[in-house]
Amino acid sequence: MSKSNLGKIGEEFVAHWLEDQNYSILAQRWRCHYGEVDLIVLKADVLAFVEVKTRSARNWDNNGLLAINNLKQSRLSRAAAYFLAQHANLSQCSCRFDVALVRSDNFLVLPEPINMLKVNIDKSVNYQGCQLTLVDYIESAFELFEDC
């Protein structure tokens, strides 16, 4: 499985988990000229721009956390501001940047169905042929702009 396929699976996994946490998924892999936001979700009056990092078990960057550097944060912030400019109806929402860290422990031979109700932080589950763990979900991981 390619790295990009694993990344997509991780994003879908987190999207399912967020839906189970009563978030509405407004956009997945939303793109503009500033970059891409993996997930844009809404719960009550809170709009979250979610960066998902999916890594193999033996990774060098703390399950993707170290990849959320200043440049990445700046790109996400500009993309979020652009999204808000296009969606004035969401301008009254509180905004935040969340980070989801997913670890893939191994690849399974056959995909097994998953019961998303059993997904907990730091518990492995089988999802789309992978053994995935939601290592951490960090709300308000960083803040860059005052517009939200």
C-alpha positions as CSV (number, residue, x, y, z in Angstrom):
1,M,0.0,0.0,0.0
2,S,1.4,3.4,-0.9
3,K,2.0,6.2,1.5
4,S,-0.8,8.3,0.0
5,N,-3.3,5.5,0.2
6,L,-2.4,5.0,3.9
7,G,-2.9,8.8,4.4
8,K,-6.4,8.6,2.8
9,I,-7.3,5.6,4.9
10,G,-6.2,7.5,8.0
11,E,-8.2,10.5,7.1
12,E,-11.3,8.4,6.5
13,F,-10.7,6.6,9.8
14,V,-10.6,10.0,11.7
15,A,-13.6,11.3,9.8
16,H,-15.6,8.2,11.0
17,W,-14.4,8.7,14.5
18,L,-15.3,12.4,14.5
19,E,-18.8,11.6,13.2
20,D,-19.2,9.2,16.2
21,Q,-18.2,12.2,18.4
22,N,-21.1,14.1,16.9
23,Y,-19.2,16.3,14.5
24,S,-20.5,17.0,11.0
25,I,-18.0,16.6,8.2
26,L,-18.2,19.7,6.0
27,A,-15.3,18.9,3.8
28,Q,-12.6,16.2,3.3
29,R,-9.3,17.0,1.5
30,W,-10.5,20.6,0.8
31,R,-8.0,22.3,-1.5
32,C,-7.2,25.8,-2.5
33,H,-4.1,27.6,-3.8
34,Y,-2.7,27.8,-0.2
35,G,-2.8,24.0,0.3
36,E,-5.1,21.3,1.6
37,V,-7.1,20.9,4.8
38,D,-7.6,17.2,5.5
39,L,-11.0,17.6,7.3
40,I,-13.2,20.5,8.1
41,V,-15.7,19.6,10.8
42,L,-18.5,21.4,12.8
43,K,-19.9,20.6,16.2
44,A,-22.4,23.1,17.7
45,D,-20.8,26.4,16.9
46,V,-17.2,25.2,16.8
47,L,-15.5,24.9,13.4
48,A,-12.4,22.7,13.4
49,F,-9.7,22.5,10.7
50,V,-8.2,19.0,11.2
51,E,-4.8,17.9,10.1
52,V,-4.5,14.1,10.1
53,K,-1.1,12.5,10.2
54,T,-0.9,8.8,9.6
55,R,2.4,7.0,10.2
56,S,3.7,3.5,10.3
57,A,4.6,2.0,13.6
58,R,8.3,2.8,13.2
59,N,8.3,6.5,12.4
60,W,10.8,9.2,13.1
61,D,8.5,12.1,13.8
62,N,6.5,11.3,16.9
63,N,3.6,9.8,15.0
64,G,3.5,12.9,12.7
65,L,3.4,15.5,15.4
66,L,6.8,16.9,14.4
67,A,5.5,17.4,10.8
68,I,3.2,20.2,12.1
69,N,6.0,22.8,11.8
70,N,5.6,26.6,11.5
71,L,5.4,26.4,7.7
72,K,2.6,23.8,7.8
73,Q,0.7,25.8,10.4
74,S,1.0,28.9,8.3
75,R,-0.3,27.1,5.2
76,L,-3.2,25.6,7.2
77,S,-4.0,29.0,8.6
78,R,-4.1,30.7,5.2
79,A,-6.2,27.9,3.8
80,A,-8.7,28.1,6.7
81,A,-9.0,31.9,6.2
82,Y,-9.7,31.3,2.5
83,F,-12.3,28.7,3.4
84,L,-14.0,31.1,5.8
85,A,-14.0,33.9,3.1
86,Q,-15.9,31.5,0.8
87,H,-18.3,30.4,3.5
88,A,-19.6,33.6,5.2
89,N,-22.4,31.6,6.9
90,L,-19.7,30.0,9.2
91,S,-18.0,33.3,10.1
92,Q,-19.8,33.4,13.5
93,C,-18.3,30.0,14.5
94,S,-15.4,29.7,16.9
95,C,-12.5,28.2,15.0
96,R,-9.6,26.0,16.0
97,F,-6.9,23.8,14.5
98,D,-6.9,20.2,15.6
99,V,-4.4,17.5,14.9
100,A,-5.2,13.8,14.7
101,L,-2.3,11.3,15.0
102,V,-2.9,7.8,13.6
103,R,-0.5,4.9,13.6
104,S,-0.7,2.0,11.3
105,D,0.8,-1.0,13.1
106,N,0.6,-3.4,10.1
107,F,-1.3,-4.4,7.0
108,L,-3.8,-7.2,7.3
109,V,-4.4,-9.7,4.4
110,L,-8.2,-9.3,4.4
111,P,-10.2,-6.2,5.3
112,E,-12.3,-6.7,8.4
113,P,-15.4,-4.6,9.2
114,I,-15.1,-2.2,12.0
115,N,-17.4,-1.1,14.7
116,M,-16.5,2.6,15.1
117,L,-18.1,2.6,18.6
118,K,-15.1,0.6,19.8
119,V,-12.6,3.2,18.6
120,N,-10.9,4.8,21.6
121,I,-7.7,6.9,21.8
122,D,-4.7,4.5,21.9
123,K,-6.7,1.4,21.0
124,S,-5.9,-0.5,17.8
125,V,-8.7,-1.5,15.5
126,N,-8.9,-3.1,12.0
127,Y,-10.0,-0.6,9.4
128,Q,-9.9,-1.1,5.6
129,G,-7.2,-3.7,5.7
130,C,-5.0,-1.9,8.2
131,Q,-4.5,-2.1,11.9
132,L,-4.9,1.5,13.0
133,T,-4.6,3.3,16.3
134,L,-5.8,6.8,17.0
135,V,-2.8,7.7,19.0
136,D,-4.1,11.2,20.0
137,Y,-6.6,13.8,19.0
138,I,-5.3,17.3,19.9
139,E,-7.9,20.0,20.0
140,S,-6.7,23.6,19.5
141,A,-3.2,22.3,18.6
142,F,-2.2,25.8,17.4
143,E,-3.7,29.2,16.7
144,L,-2.5,31.5,14.0
145,F,-5.2,34.0,13.0
146,E,-7.6,36.3,14.8
147,D,-10.4,36.2,12.2
148,C,-12.1,33.1,13.7
